[in-house]
Amino acid sequence: MPPRLIRLHAVTKRYRMGDRWVDALRGISLAIAPGEFVALIGASGSGKSTLLHLVGGLDRPTTGEVWVDGTNLGQASEAALTAHRRARVGFIFQRFELLPRLSAWENVAAPLMFAGTAPAERRARAETLLAQVGLATRADHLPSQLSGGEQQRVAIARALVNRPAILLADEPTGNLDSATGAEIMALLNQLNREQGVTLLAVTHDPEVAAFARRVVRLKDGQIINDTLDGMPVEKLQVEG
């Protein structure tokens, strides 16, 4: 079997909402190899975004283990989680989350400031990434001067600027029309194939999930289906 970059074992996550507890994840176990493109699909409240947040080190499991590249995130220090988020993971959000007063290249370069990268290198790396996502001529434009699809391309370039091993995309096409959403998913698919970055994309849309080779379906905090190229992952593991 290939090595596992991401491994969740018997993971649960409980949240308190007012006077009651909500079980967002109920005993999730999942292993993902380097370079996989995995779509996490399910209705609102199925637990898919919670799973993504655990892998990204934005939250900790209530019980169980979340391992990423040899680090147990549930037991890691806050400093280790910060390092994980900065160096190992790139985040892409539904609402783009761009800083309105910064140009496209400045938004892309922003994470490099925290890493202490020299200003000239920050700009050079940002402009290279903007060219890769088809925005070479838009580097000096503010977010308000860009379309929704262009803003999401800037967000993708920003997610890649620290050269992460993993991209985590939470409803990356949720604020886009279907044609633009398809363009964004095709771009993510290209990045996965050409650069080997491991990609986890949360979606409720089967058309978006169809871009991924592996589809993990969640319902009520549990995995109910896991397929690779249309075949159950368990069967492929046995036959392999």
N, C-alpha and C positions, 0 to 999 in steps of 0.2 A: 504494500500500500504506500502511496506517496506520503511525505511528511506533512504534519498538521501545523499550519500557522496559527489557526484559531481553534480552540477547543472549549466547549461548555459541557459541564458534567452535572446533571441533576440540579439545574439552576432554578431557583424560585425567586420571585421578587414581589414583595407586598408593600403597598402604599396605604397610608391612613388618609381617608377622605372624610373630614368631619368626624362623626361618631362611629364610623365603620371602616373596616379594612377591605382593601381590594387586592385580589391576587392577579397581578399582571402577567406573571409567568409561573407555570406549574410543572416543575420537574423537566425543564428543557435540557436535552443532551444533543450536541451538534459538533461536528468536526469539519473544518474547511482547510483545504490545501492551498499552498501558495499559488497565485495566479488564477484562482477560480473567479468566475463571475456568478454570483448568487443573488437571486431575487427573493426577498422575503415578502410574501404576499398574504393579505388577509384584510378583513373588514376593520373598521375603526374599533379599537379596544381589543384587538386580537393579541397584542403583545409585541408586535413587530418592531415598533420604535423603541420600546423598552429594551429589547434584545440588542438593538443597534447601539443604544446608549451604554450598555454594559460593555460591549466590545470596545467602544471608544473611550472607556475610562471616565465617562461623565457621571456614572452612578456605580454602585456596588451591589452585588447580589445579596438577597436576604439569607439564603442558604445555597450551597453548591459552589462550584469553582468555575471561574472564567480565566482561561489561560490564553495569552497572546504572545507569540514569539518567546516562549519560555518564562514569561512573567505571569504570576498569579495576581490578577488585578484586584481581586477581592481582598487580598492580604497586603497589597502594596501600600507604601507610604504615600502621602499627598504629593510629595516631591516626585516620586516615581511615576505617579499618575499624570502629573503635569508634563514630565519628560515624555511619557508615552503619547500624550495628545499632541505635543509639539513635533516630535521626531518620527513617530511610527505611523500616525494616522492623519488623513486629510478628510475634512468634513465638507459636505455639500448639502445645503438646506433648501427647503421649498421656497422660502421667502428671500433667497439670495444673500441677505445679511451684509450688503455692501455699505461702506461708510459714504454718506452722500456728498461730503465735501472733498473727497479724495478722487483723483482721476482713476481710470481703469488700472494703469500700471501701478499706481500707489496702493490701490486696494490689494492687488496681487502681491506686492512686495511687503505689505504690512507685517506678516508673520516673521519675516527675516529680521526685522528690527529687534524682536525679542531674542533672536539667536545671535545678535551682535555682528551680523554680516555688514561688510563695508557698503556705503551708499552706492558706489559705482556698480558693484556686483549685484546689489538688490535690483537696480534698474535693468541691468543687462539680463538677469535671469527672468524678471517679470516680462520684459519685452519678448524674450524667446518663447515663453509659455503662451503669451497672447498670440503670437504668430502661429503656434501649434494649434490653437483653438479657433483660428481664422479671424483674429481681431487685430492684426498687425497695424492697420490704419486707424484704430480706435483707441490707442493707448492713452491719449491725452484727454479723452472725453470723460465727463462726469457720468455717474449712473443715470441721472435724469435725462441724459442725452442718448441713452442706449435703449434698445428694445428689451422686452423681457427675456427673449432668447439670448441676446448679447450679454445681458447682465448675468445670466446663468453660466455662460461661457467664461466670463470673468471670474465667477465663483469657483468654477472648475479649475481654472488656471491657479487661483489662490490656493486651492486645496492641494495642488501638486507642487507648490513652490518649495516646500521643505523636503521634497523627494521621498514621500512616505511609501511604505510597503503596502498600505491598506487605504482604500477610499471607501468612506461610508456616506451613502447618499440617501437622505430622508425625503421621500416624495419629490425627487428632483424635477419632475415635470408637472407638479401639482398646480402651479400658477401659470402654465403655458397652454396655448391651444394645441390641438392634436398634432398638427404638422410640425410645429416648432418643437414639441415634446419628442417627436420621433427623431428629429435632427439631434437633439441633446443626447438621446439614448444611443444613437448611432455613433456619436462622438465618444461617449463613455465606453462603448463596445470596442471601438478602435484603440483607445488608450489601454484597455485591458489586454487586447491581443498584441499590440506592438510594444508596449512597455512592460508587460507582465505584472502590472499592479493588481493586487487582489481587490475585488470590487463587491461590496454588499449594498444592494439597493432596495430600500423599502418602498412598496407601492401597494395600492389597492386595485390597480388597473391591469388586467390580464394582457393587454397589448404592450404595456411597458415591460411586464415580466417576461414576455416572449423573447426579448432581446438577450436574456440570460440563458446559458446552457443548463444551469441548475436552478430549480425552483423549489423553495421551501414554503409550504403553506401552513399558516398558523390560524388557530381558532380557539378563543377562550383561554389564551395563555399556553397552548400546547401545540406541538407539531403534529399535523394530521396527514401530511404528505410531503415526501422529499424525493424529487426526481432529477436525474441527469440525462439530458437528451431524451426525455420522455420515459426513461426506465427507472424503476425504484432504486434508490442508492444502495439499499441493503442487498438487492439482487446482484447489482454490478459488483459489489465488494466480494460476494460469495463466488461469482463466476470469474472474477479477476484473480 
